[in-house]
Amino acid sequence: IMEILKLVKQELSGEKSTLSPLASH
């Protein structure tokens, strides 16, 4: 699970404008 979270974090950092709202909630 940790690896998945890391990958997701990388994607969030790469696409802030796209997943920013999702991450906020």
C-alpha positions in Angstrom: 0.0 0.0 0.0 2.9 2.4 0.8 4.2 2.1 -2.7 0.8 2.9 -4.2 0.5 6.0 -1.9 4.0 7.1 -3.1 3.0 6.7 -6.8 -0.3 8.6 -6.1 1.7 11.4 -4.5 3.9 11.6 -7.5 0.9 11.8 -9.8 -0.6 14.5 -7.5 2.6 16.5 -7.7 2.7 16.1 -11.5 -1.0 17.0 -12.0 -1.9 19.4 -9.3 -4.6 21.2 -11.4 -6.2 17.9 -12.2 -6.2 16.0 -8.9 -6.0 19.1 -6.6 -9.7 19.2 -5.9 -9.8 15.4 -5.3 -6.8 15.6 -2.9 -8.5 18.5 -1.1 -11.5 16.4 -0.3 
